[in-house]
Amino acid sequence: MTLHVQVVSPERVLWSGDAERVITRTLDDGDIAFLTGHTPFMAALGTGVTEILQEGGEVVRVAVHGGFVEVSDDRVSVLSDTAELASNVDVARAEAAKATAEATLRDGDDEDAVAALQRAEVRLRAAGTSASA
């Protein structure tokens, strides 16, 4: 038995398919894993990497920045404000955004720079490059 998973951003369906497991980060409760037979669930998403374990062992990683996750009847819907498949992450751009945010934070506390740093680090983690977080 499998889960049917959809990852949707405002622009399009980023990924759709069957999976054995989904791990995502909720806003208040940290990471949560979904397997077949999970009870109905809905939560706000935080900024983090969503991992979808497909049958056969391949993992799809998605950088997710807010939104909601809904689980019902072995269906997982990740409805994200902004999301990006790991394969589409522009690593150089994410590294530049991280460096810019870190430079801004060296000059003092800046809420926008903290958020930008977190987004850049999540994008880099999704892409499989090292990023402190």
N, CA, C and O atoms as CSV, one atom per row, in Angstrom:
chain,resi,resn,atom,element,x,y,z
A,1,MET,N,N,0.836,-1.178,0.000
A,1,MET,CA,C,0.000,0.000,0.000
A,1,MET,C,C,0.884,1.246,0.000
A,1,MET,O,O,1.940,1.259,0.633
A,2,THR,N,N,0.460,2.284,-0.702
A,2,THR,CA,C,1.269,3.494,-0.808
A,2,THR,C,C,0.429,4.730,-0.492
A,2,THR,O,O,-0.798,4.683,-0.399
A,3,LEU,N,N,1.139,5.815,-0.336
A,3,LEU,CA,C,0.525,7.130,-0.194
A,3,LEU,C,C,0.498,7.792,-1.561
A,3,LEU,O,O,1.440,7.644,-2.340
A,4,HIS,N,N,-0.555,8.510,-1.857
A,4,HIS,CA,C,-0.534,9.358,-3.050
A,4,HIS,C,C,-0.185,10.763,-2.560
A,4,HIS,O,O,-0.844,11.306,-1.673
A,5,VAL,N,N,0.852,11.336,-3.148
A,5,VAL,CA,C,1.395,12.605,-2.668
A,5,VAL,C,C,1.328,13.654,-3.770
A,5,VAL,O,O,1.623,13.377,-4.932
A,6,GLN,N,N,0.934,14.859,-3.384
A,6,GLN,CA,C,0.994,16.008,-4.281
A,6,GLN,C,C,1.666,17.157,-3.544
A,6,GLN,O,O,1.340,17.451,-2.394
A,7,VAL,N,N,2.609,17.803,-4.224
A,7,VAL,CA,C,3.233,19.019,-3.714
A,7,VAL,C,C,2.828,20.132,-4.674
A,7,VAL,O,O,3.155,20.105,-5.860
A,8,VAL,N,N,2.106,21.114,-4.129
A,8,VAL,CA,C,1.515,22.153,-4.960
A,8,VAL,C,C,1.964,23.521,-4.457
A,8,VAL,O,O,1.928,23.797,-3.257
A,9,SER,N,N,2.386,24.374,-5.391
A,9,SER,CA,C,2.673,25.772,-5.078
A,9,SER,C,C,1.613,26.607,-5.791
A,9,SER,O,O,0.847,26.062,-6.586
A,10,PRO,N,N,1.546,27.898,-5.536
A,10,PRO,CA,C,0.538,28.708,-6.231
A,10,PRO,C,C,0.677,28.660,-7.761
A,10,PRO,O,O,-0.307,28.845,-8.478
A,11,GLU,N,N,1.882,28.415,-8.253
A,11,GLU,CA,C,2.104,28.425,-9.692
A,11,GLU,C,C,1.726,27.114,-10.378
A,11,GLU,O,O,1.255,27.117,-11.515
A,12,ARG,N,N,1.941,25.955,-9.659
A,12,ARG,CA,C,1.748,24.682,-10.353
A,12,ARG,C,C,1.888,23.509,-9.382
A,12,ARG,O,O,2.257,23.671,-8.219
A,13,VAL,N,N,1.580,22.326,-9.907
A,13,VAL,CA,C,1.852,21.090,-9.170
A,13,VAL,C,C,3.331,20.786,-9.402
A,13,VAL,O,O,3.750,20.548,-10.535
A,14,LEU,N,N,4.118,20.794,-8.325
A,14,LEU,CA,C,5.558,20.558,-8.445
A,14,LEU,C,C,5.889,19.081,-8.567
A,14,LEU,O,O,6.794,18.692,-9.305
A,15,TRP,N,N,5.139,18.257,-7.828
A,15,TRP,CA,C,5.412,16.822,-7.850
A,15,TRP,C,C,4.148,16.090,-7.468
A,15,TRP,O,O,3.403,16.525,-6.590
A,16,SER,N,N,3.914,14.986,-8.130
A,16,SER,CA,C,2.770,14.152,-7.829
A,16,SER,C,C,3.164,12.701,-8.084
A,16,SER,O,O,3.777,12.396,-9.107
A,17,GLY,N,N,2.818,11.811,-7.165
A,17,GLY,CA,C,3.138,10.407,-7.352
A,17,GLY,C,C,2.880,9.610,-6.094
A,17,GLY,O,O,2.332,10.116,-5.115
A,18,ASP,N,N,3.287,8.355,-6.138
A,18,ASP,CA,C,3.106,7.464,-4.993
A,18,ASP,C,C,4.390,7.386,-4.183
A,18,ASP,O,O,5.493,7.491,-4.721
A,19,ALA,N,N,4.224,7.198,-2.879
A,19,ALA,CA,C,5.380,7.161,-1.983
A,19,ALA,C,C,5.109,6.230,-0.809
A,19,ALA,O,O,3.964,5.922,-0.480
A,20,GLU,N,N,6.190,5.798,-0.197
A,20,GLU,CA,C,6.098,4.983,1.016
A,20,GLU,C,C,5.995,5.852,2.267
A,20,GLU,O,O,5.360,5.468,3.249
A,21,ARG,N,N,6.639,7.050,2.221
A,21,ARG,CA,C,6.703,7.901,3.410
A,21,ARG,C,C,6.910,9.348,2.983
A,21,ARG,O,O,7.540,9.627,1.962
A,22,VAL,N,N,6.373,10.256,3.778
A,22,VAL,CA,C,6.603,11.690,3.592
A,22,VAL,C,C,6.997,12.265,4.941
A,22,VAL,O,O,6.344,12.007,5.952
A,23,ILE,N,N,8.066,13.041,4.950
A,23,ILE,CA,C,8.481,13.760,6.163
A,23,ILE,C,C,8.467,15.244,5.822
A,23,ILE,O,O,9.035,15.663,4.813
A,24,THR,N,N,7.817,16.034,6.668
A,24,THR,CA,C,7.779,17.476,6.442
A,24,THR,C,C,7.845,18.196,7.782
A,24,THR,O,O,7.689,17.581,8.837
A,25,ARG,N,N,8.074,19.489,7.731
A,25,ARG,CA,C,8.210,20.290,8.951
A,25,ARG,C,C,6.981,21.162,9.150
A,25,ARG,O,O,6.638,21.985,8.301
A,26,THR,N,N,6.323,20.964,10.294
A,26,THR,CA,C,5.177,21.814,10.612
A,26,THR,C,C,5.659,23.064,11.339
A,26,THR,O,O,6.780,23.119,11.844
A,27,LEU,N,N,4.804,24.040,11.376
A,27,LEU,CA,C,5.176,25.338,11.934
A,27,LEU,C,C,5.517,25.260,13.419
A,27,LEU,O,O,6.514,25.838,13.851
A,28,ASP,N,N,4.711,24.558,14.203
A,28,ASP,CA,C,4.903,24.557,15.651
A,28,ASP,C,C,5.475,23.279,16.224
A,28,ASP,O,O,6.071,23.297,17.301
A,29,ASP,N,N,5.302,22.156,15.517
A,29,ASP,CA,C,5.616,20.872,16.129
A,29,ASP,C,C,6.853,20.183,15.579
A,29,ASP,O,O,7.143,19.059,15.988
A,30,GLY,N,N,7.587,20.798,14.680
A,30,GLY,CA,C,8.781,20.175,14.130
A,30,GLY,C,C,8.447,19.206,13.013
A,30,GLY,O,O,7.396,19.311,12.380
A,31,ASP,N,N,9.345,18.263,12.774
A,31,ASP,CA,C,9.170,17.310,11.681
A,31,ASP,C,C,8.134,16.258,12.037
A,31,ASP,O,O,8.018,15.838,13.188
A,32,ILE,N,N,7.375,15.839,11.011
A,32,ILE,CA,C,6.384,14.787,11.181
A,32,ILE,C,C,6.469,13.867,9.971
A,32,ILE,O,O,6.677,14.321,8.845
A,33,ALA,N,N,6.307,12.582,10.213
A,33,ALA,CA,C,6.350,11.583,9.136
A,33,ALA,C,C,4.957,11.013,8.925
A,33,ALA,O,O,4.199,10.821,9.876
A,34,PHE,N,N,4.631,10.747,7.670
A,34,PHE,CA,C,3.355,10.148,7.310
A,34,PHE,C,C,3.605,8.837,6.585
A,34,PHE,O,O,4.393,8.776,5.641
A,35,LEU,N,N,2.926,7.789,7.037
A,35,LEU,CA,C,2.946,6.474,6.404
A,35,LEU,C,C,1.507,6.123,6.046
A,35,LEU,O,O,0.573,6.816,6.451
A,36,THR,N,N,1.333,5.052,5.290
A,36,THR,CA,C,-0.028,4.631,4.978
A,36,THR,C,C,-0.795,4.380,6.270
A,36,THR,O,O,-0.235,3.938,7.273
A,37,GLY,N,N,-2.075,4.671,6.217
A,37,GLY,CA,C,-2.924,4.468,7.384
A,37,GLY,C,C,-2.876,5.589,8.407
A,37,GLY,O,O,-3.493,5.477,9.466
A,38,HIS,N,N,-2.148,6.681,8.113
A,38,HIS,CA,C,-2.065,7.795,9.059
A,38,HIS,C,C,-3.460,8.384,9.275
A,38,HIS,O,O,-4.262,8.465,8.345
A,39,THR,N,N,-3.731,8.788,10.500
A,39,THR,CA,C,-5.016,9.414,10.801
A,39,THR,C,C,-5.108,10.752,10.069
A,39,THR,O,O,-4.081,11.347,9.742
A,40,PRO,N,N,-6.316,11.227,9.811
A,40,PRO,CA,C,-6.452,12.540,9.163
A,40,PRO,C,C,-5.689,13.594,9.958
A,40,PRO,O,O,-5.677,13.581,11.188
A,41,PHE,N,N,-5.059,14.499,9.234
A,41,PHE,CA,C,-4.153,15.469,9.860
A,41,PHE,C,C,-4.109,16.718,8.998
A,41,PHE,O,O,-4.143,16.634,7.771
A,42,MET,N,N,-4.032,17.876,9.639
A,42,MET,CA,C,-3.831,19.126,8.923
A,42,MET,C,C,-3.007,20.036,9.816
A,42,MET,O,O,-3.265,20.145,11.014
A,43,ALA,N,N,-1.999,20.698,9.219
A,43,ALA,CA,C,-1.155,21.610,9.994
A,43,ALA,C,C,-0.535,22.646,9.078
A,43,ALA,O,O,-0.401,22.441,7.872
A,44,ALA,N,N,-0.162,23.761,9.680
A,44,ALA,CA,C,0.589,24.787,8.961
A,44,ALA,C,C,2.027,24.312,8.810
A,44,ALA,O,O,2.580,23.681,9.711
A,45,LEU,N,N,2.624,24.620,7.668
A,45,LEU,CA,C,4.012,24.239,7.407
A,45,LEU,C,C,4.958,25.351,7.797
A,45,LEU,O,O,4.646,26.534,7.655
A,46,GLY,N,N,6.114,24.958,8.290
A,46,GLY,CA,C,7.195,25.888,8.526
A,46,GLY,C,C,8.112,25.897,7.318
A,46,GLY,O,O,7.749,25.400,6.252
A,47,THR,N,N,9.276,26.450,7.480
A,47,THR,CA,C,10.295,26.425,6.434
A,47,THR,C,C,11.177,25.220,6.692
A,47,THR,O,O,11.763,25.092,7.767
A,48,GLY,N,N,11.275,24.330,5.706
A,48,GLY,CA,C,12.073,23.130,5.877
A,48,GLY,C,C,12.101,22.302,4.611
A,48,GLY,O,O,11.522,22.673,3.590
A,49,VAL,N,N,12.779,21.180,4.696
A,49,VAL,CA,C,12.887,20.258,3.562
A,49,VAL,C,C,11.837,19.165,3.745
A,49,VAL,O,O,11.800,18.500,4.781
A,50,THR,N,N,10.992,18.982,2.746
A,50,THR,CA,C,10.054,17.877,2.723
A,50,THR,C,C,10.707,16.746,1.944
A,50,THR,O,O,11.190,16.943,0.829
A,51,GLU,N,N,10.718,15.556,2.543
A,51,GLU,CA,C,11.310,14.387,1.888
A,51,GLU,C,C,10.219,13.382,1.568
A,51,GLU,O,O,9.426,12.999,2.428
A,52,ILE,N,N,10.200,12.967,0.313
A,52,ILE,CA,C,9.234,11.984,-0.157
A,52,ILE,C,C,10.012,10.736,-0.549
A,52,ILE,O,O,10.797,10.761,-1.498
A,53,LEU,N,N,9.794,9.645,0.183
A,53,LEU,CA,C,10.463,8.381,-0.111
A,53,LEU,C,C,9.583,7.589,-1.058
A,53,LEU,O,O,8.518,7.103,-0.676
A,54,GLN,N,N,10.037,7.463,-2.298
A,54,GLN,CA,C,9.284,6.728,-3.297
A,54,GLN,C,C,9.520,5.237,-3.137
A,54,GLN,O,O,10.489,4.812,-2.508
A,55,GLU,N,N,8.622,4.446,-3.714
A,55,GLU,CA,C,8.851,3.002,-3.754
A,55,GLU,C,C,10.138,2.769,-4.526
A,55,GLU,O,O,10.361,3.401,-5.559
A,56,GLY,N,N,10.973,1.890,-4.051
A,56,GLY,CA,C,12.254,1.653,-4.691
A,56,GLY,C,C,13.382,2.421,-4.040
A,56,GLY,O,O,14.546,2.210,-4.381
A,57,GLY,N,N,13.063,3.316,-3.101
A,57,GLY,CA,C,14.098,3.972,-2.329
A,57,GLY,C,C,14.541,5.348,-2.771
A,57,GLY,O,O,15.299,5.997,-2.051
A,58,GLU,N,N,14.102,5.822,-3.924
A,58,GLU,CA,C,14.509,7.165,-4.360
A,58,GLU,C,C,13.813,8.214,-3.497
A,58,GLU,O,O,12.625,8.094,-3.197
A,59,VAL,N,N,14.564,9.245,-3.100
A,59,VAL,CA,C,14.023,10.313,-2.264
A,59,VAL,C,C,13.909,11.591,-3.083
A,59,VAL,O,O,14.866,12.021,-3.727
A,60,VAL,N,N,12.731,12.187,-3.048
A,60,VAL,CA,C,12.497,13.490,-3.664
A,60,VAL,C,C,12.533,14.508,-2.536
A,60,VAL,O,O,11.819,14.369,-1.543
A,61,ARG,N,N,13.367,15.532,-2.691
A,61,ARG,CA,C,13.470,16.592,-1.678
A,61,ARG,C,C,12.893,17.888,-2.250
A,61,ARG,O,O,13.112,18.241,-3.409
A,62,VAL,N,N,12.149,18.578,-1.388
A,62,VAL,CA,C,11.512,19.825,-1.789
A,62,VAL,C,C,11.781,20.869,-0.713
A,62,VAL,O,O,11.521,20.624,0.465
A,63,ALA,N,N,12.297,22.026,-1.104
A,63,ALA,CA,C,12.439,23.154,-0.183
A,63,ALA,C,C,11.063,23.805,-0.070
A,63,ALA,O,O,10.508,24.282,-1.060
A,64,VAL,N,N,10.521,23.820,1.147
A,64,VAL,CA,C,9.176,24.327,1.377
A,64,VAL,C,C,9.252,25.516,2.324
A,64,VAL,O,O,9.931,25.472,3.350
A,65,HIS,N,N,8.543,26.578,1.958
A,65,HIS,CA,C,8.556,27.809,2.754
A,65,HIS,C,C,7.124,28.212,3.087
A,65,HIS,O,O,6.547,29.093,2.449
A,66,GLY,N,N,6.565,27.554,4.093
A,66,GLY,CA,C,5.216,27.876,4.544
A,66,GLY,C,C,4.146,27.157,3.742
A,66,GLY,O,O,4.420,26.540,2.713
A,67,GLY,N,N,2.919,27.254,4.239
A,67,GLY,CA,C,1.781,26.627,3.596
A,67,GLY,C,C,1.080,25.685,4.555
A,67,GLY,O,O,1.042,25.926,5.761
A,68,PHE,N,N,0.519,24.596,4.004
A,68,PHE,CA,C,-0.219,23.625,4.805
A,68,PHE,C,C,0.058,22.217,4.316
A,68,PHE,O,O,0.414,22.009,3.157
A,69,VAL,N,N,-0.108,21.252,5.208
A,69,VAL,CA,C,-0.085,19.842,4.840
A,69,VAL,C,C,-1.409,19.242,5.299
A,69,VAL,O,O,-1.881,19.499,6.406
A,70,GLU,N,N,-1.994,18.434,4.415
A,70,GLU,CA,C,-3.229,17.743,4.750
A,70,GLU,C,C,-3.064,16.266,4.421
A,70,GLU,O,O,-2.565,15.910,3.353
A,71,VAL,N,N,-3.487,15.409,5.346
A,71,VAL,CA,C,-3.413,13.962,5.157
A,71,VAL,C,C,-4.800,13.388,5.398
A,71,VAL,O,O,-5.440,13.678,6.408
A,72,SER,N,N,-5.258,12.562,4.447
A,72,SER,CA,C,-6.544,11.900,4.586
A,72,SER,C,C,-6.614,10.751,3.594
A,72,SER,O,O,-6.280,10.917,2.421
A,73,ASP,N,N,-7.046,9.591,4.061
A,73,ASP,CA,C,-7.253,8.434,3.184
A,73,ASP,C,C,-6.023,8.105,2.333
A,73,ASP,O,O,-6.137,7.895,1.126
A,74,ASP,N,N,-4.847,8.061,2.967
A,74,ASP,CA,C,-3.582,7.733,2.295
A,74,ASP,C,C,-3.237,8.710,1.178
A,74,ASP,O,O,-2.573,8.352,0.205
A,75,ARG,N,N,-3.696,9.946,1.329
A,75,ARG,CA,C,-3.350,11.022,0.404
A,75,ARG,C,C,-2.683,12.135,1.217
A,75,ARG,O,O,-3.208,12.567,2.243
A,76,VAL,N,N,-1.528,12.588,0.748
A,76,VAL,CA,C,-0.802,13.670,1.409
A,76,VAL,C,C,-0.726,14.830,0.428
A,76,VAL,O,O,-0.198,14.692,-0.676
A,77,SER,N,N,-1.260,15.978,0.844
A,77,SER,CA,C,-1.196,17.177,0.023
A,77,SER,C,C,-0.345,18.210,0.743
A,77,SER,O,O,-0.665,18.625,1.857
A,78,VAL,N,N,0.738,18.618,0.100
A,78,VAL,CA,C,1.596,19.686,0.612
A,78,VAL,C,C,1.269,20.910,-0.231
A,78,VAL,O,O,1.606,20.973,-1.414
A,79,LEU,N,N,0.611,21.877,0.391
A,79,LEU,CA,C,0.185,23.093,-0.292
A,79,LEU,C,C,1.073,24.218,0.216
A,79,LEU,O,O,0.856,24.744,1.308
A,80,SER,N,N,2.065,24.581,-0.571
A,80,SER,CA,C,3.097,25.494,-0.094
A,80,SER,C,C,2.955,26.887,-0.680
A,80,SER,O,O,2.589,27.056,-1.843
A,81,ASP,N,N,3.256,27.889,0.153
A,81,ASP,CA,C,3.306,29.264,-0.316
A,81,ASP,C,C,4.393,29.397,-1.388
A,81,ASP,O,O,4.189,30.014,-2.433
A,82,THR,N,N,5.535,28.809,-1.100
A,82,THR,CA,C,6.674,28.784,-2.020
A,82,THR,C,C,7.370,27.449,-1.842
A,82,THR,O,O,7.670,27.048,-0.717
A,83,ALA,N,N,7.628,26.762,-2.937
A,83,ALA,CA,C,8.310,25.468,-2.866
A,83,ALA,C,C,9.180,25.297,-4.103
A,83,ALA,O,O,8.908,25.865,-5.161
A,84,GLU,N,N,10.236,24.498,-3.945
A,84,GLU,CA,C,11.169,24.276,-5.049
A,84,GLU,C,C,11.748,22.874,-4.945
A,84,GLU,O,O,12.292,22.492,-3.909
A,85,LEU,N,N,11.627,22.110,-6.023
A,85,LEU,CA,C,12.246,20.791,-6.060
A,85,LEU,C,C,13.753,20.936,-5.956
A,85,LEU,O,O,14.326,21.879,-6.502
A,86,ALA,N,N,14.396,20.015,-5.264
A,86,ALA,CA,C,15.854,20.066,-5.095
A,86,ALA,C,C,16.559,20.148,-6.444
A,86,ALA,O,O,17.560,20.851,-6.587
A,87,SER,N,N,16.039,19.434,-7.421
A,87,SER,CA,C,16.666,19.415,-8.746
A,87,SER,C,C,16.597,20.770,-9.449
A,87,SER,O,O,17.318,20.996,-10.421
A,88,ASN,N,N,15.743,21.669,-8.973
A,88,ASN,CA,C,15.610,22.998,-9.579
A,88,ASN,C,C,16.302,24.107,-8.794
A,88,ASN,O,O,16.278,25.267,-9.208
A,89,VAL,N,N,16.913,23.762,-7.673
A,89,VAL,CA,C,17.576,24.783,-6.849
A,89,VAL,C,C,18.818,25.294,-7.573
A,89,VAL,O,O,19.671,24.515,-7.998
A,90,ASP,N,N,18.903,26.594,-7.701
A,90,ASP,CA,C,20.101,27.243,-8.234
A,90,ASP,C,C,21.049,27.423,-7.045
A,90,ASP,O,O,20.919,28.372,-6.271
A,91,VAL,N,N,22.003,26.496,-6.913
A,91,VAL,CA,C,22.884,26.467,-5.749
A,91,VAL,C,C,23.692,27.760,-5.626
A,91,VAL,O,O,23.831,28.300,-4.528
A,92,ALA,N,N,24.217,28.252,-6.729
A,92,ALA,CA,C,25.014,29.488,-6.679
A,92,ALA,C,C,24.165,30.659,-6.175
A,92,ALA,O,O,24.629,31.472,-5.376
A,93,ARG,N,N,22.945,30.735,-6.640
A,93,ARG,CA,C,22.053,31.811,-6.203
A,93,ARG,C,C,21.710,31.665,-4.718
A,93,ARG,O,O,21.672,32.656,-3.988
A,94,ALA,N,N,21.460,30.429,-4.271
A,94,ALA,CA,C,21.153,30.191,-2.859
A,94,ALA,C,C,22.359,30.529,-1.982
A,94,ALA,O,O,22.202,31.115,-0.911
A,95,GLU,N,N,23.556,30.162,-2.431
A,95,GLU,CA,C,24.764,30.496,-1.665
A,95,GLU,C,C,24.973,32.008,-1.598
A,95,GLU,O,O,25.373,32.534,-0.560
A,96,ALA,N,N,24.703,32.709,-2.705
A,96,ALA,CA,C,24.832,34.171,-2.707
A,96,ALA,C,C,23.809,34.804,-1.763
A,96,ALA,O,O,24.132,35.749,-1.043
A,97,ALA,N,N,22.583,34.291,-1.761
A,97,ALA,CA,C,21.551,34.814,-0.860
A,97,ALA,C,C,21.931,34.568,0.599
A,97,ALA,O,O,21.697,35.414,1.463
A,98,LYS,N,N,22.513,33.414,0.859
A,98,LYS,CA,C,22.965,33.096,2.217
A,98,LYS,C,C,24.064,34.054,2.654
A,98,LYS,O,O,24.029,34.566,3.773
A,99,ALA,N,N,25.039,34.303,1.786
A,99,ALA,CA,C,26.143,35.213,2.119
A,99,ALA,C,C,25.634,36.634,2.354
A,99,ALA,O,O,26.092,37.315,3.272
A,100,THR,N,N,24.699,37.076,1.537
A,100,THR,CA,C,24.124,38.421,1.698
A,100,THR,C,C,23.392,38.535,3.027
A,100,THR,O,O,23.543,39.527,3.740
A,101,ALA,N,N,22.601,37.521,3.361
A,101,ALA,CA,C,21.858,37.539,4.625
A,101,ALA,C,C,22.815,37.522,5.818
A,101,ALA,O,O,22.608,38.241,6.795
A,102,GLU,N,N,23.858,36.700,5.735
A,102,GLU,CA,C,24.838,36.654,6.829
A,102,GLU,C,C,25.546,37.989,6.998
A,102,GLU,O,O,25.797,38.418,8.124
A,103,ALA,N,N,25.869,38.646,5.899
A,103,ALA,CA,C,26.522,39.963,5.975
A,103,ALA,C,C,25.592,40.990,6.614
A,103,ALA,O,O,26.025,41.806,7.427
A,104,THR,N,N,24.337,40.948,6.251
A,104,THR,CA,C,23.362,41.868,6.840
A,104,THR,C,C,23.232,41.625,8.336
A,104,THR,O,O,23.135,42.572,9.117
A,105,LEU,N,N,23.231,40.364,8.735
A,105,LEU,CA,C,23.089,40.035,10.157
A,105,LEU,C,C,24.320,40.417,10.972
A,105,LEU,O,O,24.214,40.664,12.174
A,106,ARG,N,N,25.481,40.467,10.333
A,106,ARG,CA,C,26.690,40.915,11.057
A,106,ARG,C,C,26.572,42.376,11.453
A,106,ARG,O,O,27.197,42.815,12.419
A,107,ASP,N,N,25.768,43.134,10.705
A,107,ASP,CA,C,25.568,44.559,11.004
A,107,ASP,C,C,24.483,44.796,12.046
A,107,ASP,O,O,24.277,45.928,12.482
A,108,GLY,N,N,23.797,43.748,12.442
A,108,GLY,CA,C,22.752,43.893,13.453
A,108,GLY,C,C,21.593,42.964,13.176
A,108,GLY,O,O,21.572,42.255,12.169
A,109,ASP,N,N,20.630,42.975,14.077
A,109,ASP,CA,C,19.470,42.104,13.966
A,109,ASP,C,C,18.537,42.631,12.879
A,109,ASP,O,O,18.188,43.812,12.870
A,110,ASP,N,N,18.144,41.764,11.977
A,110,ASP,CA,C,17.270,42.137,10.871
A,110,ASP,C,C,16.347,40.953,10.590
A,110,ASP,O,O,16.796,39.907,10.122
A,111,GLU,N,N,15.069,41.123,10.875
A,111,GLU,CA,C,14.097,40.039,10.732
A,111,GLU,C,C,14.040,39.499,9.296
A,111,GLU,O,O,13.935,38.290,9.087
A,112,ASP,N,N,14.108,40.395,8.319
A,112,ASP,CA,C,14.074,39.955,6.917
A,112,ASP,C,C,15.317,39.138,6.563
A,112,ASP,O,O,15.231,38.159,5.822
A,113,ALA,N,N,16.467,39.544,7.095
A,113,ALA,CA,C,17.710,38.808,6.817
A,113,ALA,C,C,17.686,37.431,7.469
A,113,ALA,O,O,18.197,36.468,6.898
A,114,VAL,N,N,17.097,37.329,8.661
A,114,VAL,CA,C,16.969,36.030,9.330
A,114,VAL,C,C,16.118,35.098,8.466
A,114,VAL,O,O,16.474,33.936,8.265
A,115,ALA,N,N,15.000,35.604,7.958
A,115,ALA,CA,C,14.124,34.799,7.103
A,115,ALA,C,C,14.823,34.425,5.801
A,115,ALA,O,O,14.697,33.292,5.336
A,116,ALA,N,N,15.558,35.363,5.211
A,116,ALA,CA,C,16.280,35.084,3.962
A,116,ALA,C,C,17.360,34.030,4.181
A,116,ALA,O,O,17.562,33.155,3.339
A,117,LEU,N,N,18.053,34.116,5.318
A,117,LEU,CA,C,19.075,33.120,5.638
A,117,LEU,C,C,18.447,31.741,5.792
A,117,LEU,O,O,18.978,30.754,5.283
A,118,GLN,N,N,17.332,31.672,6.482
A,118,GLN,CA,C,16.651,30.386,6.676
A,118,GLN,C,C,16.202,29.807,5.332
A,118,GLN,O,O,16.367,28.610,5.099
A,119,ARG,N,N,15.647,30.621,4.459
A,119,ARG,CA,C,15.212,30.138,3.133
A,119,ARG,C,C,16.396,29.629,2.327
A,119,ARG,O,O,16.306,28.577,1.696
A,120,ALA,N,N,17.504,30.360,2.341
A,120,ALA,CA,C,18.690,29.949,1.578
A,120,ALA,C,C,19.244,28.629,2.114
A,120,ALA,O,O,19.612,27.748,1.338
A,121,GLU,N,N,19.303,28.493,3.436
A,121,GLU,CA,C,19.823,27.256,4.023
A,121,GLU,C,C,18.937,26.057,3.695
A,121,GLU,O,O,19.444,24.964,3.442
A,122,VAL,N,N,17.631,26.250,3.696
A,122,VAL,CA,C,16.710,25.156,3.350
A,122,VAL,C,C,16.886,24.774,1.887
A,122,VAL,O,O,16.900,23.588,1.557
A,123,ARG,N,N,17.018,25.742,1.023
A,123,ARG,CA,C,17.238,25.444,-0.397
A,123,ARG,C,C,18.525,24.649,-0.588
A,123,ARG,O,O,18.561,23.704,-1.376
A,124,LEU,N,N,19.579,25.027,0.130
A,124,LEU,CA,C,20.858,24.316,0.011
A,124,LEU,C,C,20.763,22.903,0.583
A,124,LEU,O,O,21.322,21.968,0.010
A,125,ARG,N,N,20.060,22.736,1.710
A,125,ARG,CA,C,19.877,21.388,2.267
A,125,ARG,C,C,19.077,20.509,1.311
A,125,ARG,O,O,19.406,19.339,1.111
A,126,ALA,N,N,18.034,21.073,0.728
A,126,ALA,CA,C,17.223,20.300,-0.227
A,126,ALA,C,C,18.077,19.859,-1.402
A,126,ALA,O,O,17.924,18.744,-1.900
A,127,ALA,N,N,18.978,20.729,-1.849
A,127,ALA,CA,C,19.840,20.414,-2.990
A,127,ALA,C,C,20.964,19.445,-2.625
A,127,ALA,O,O,21.666,18.932,-3.496
A,128,GLY,N,N,21.121,19.202,-1.322
A,128,GLY,CA,C,22.143,18.238,-0.888
A,128,GLY,C,C,23.501,18.851,-0.677
A,128,GLY,O,O,24.492,18.127,-0.585
A,129,THR,N,N,23.580,20.180,-0.595
A,129,THR,CA,C,24.866,20.817,-0.286
A,129,THR,C,C,24.896,21.145,1.182
A,129,THR,O,O,23.850,21.199,1.828
A,130,SER,N,N,26.079,21.366,1.722
A,130,SER,CA,C,26.131,21.650,3.145
A,130,SER,C,C,25.719,23.074,3.417
A,130,SER,O,O,26.091,24.010,2.709
A,131,ALA,N,N,24.943,23.201,4.459
A,131,ALA,CA,C,24.520,24.523,4.938
A,131,ALA,C,C,24.290,24.377,6.425
A,131,ALA,O,O,23.670,23.417,6.883
A,132,SER,N,N,24.790,25.329,7.164
A,132,SER,CA,C,24.530,25.289,8.606
A,132,SER,C,C,23.093,25.688,8.841
A,132,SER,O,O,22.550,26.540,8.138
A,133,ALA,N,N,22.480,25.069,9.832
A,133,ALA,CA,C,21.099,25.435,10.134
A,133,ALA,C,C,20.786,25.177,11.579
A,133,ALA,O,O,19.665,25.426,12.022
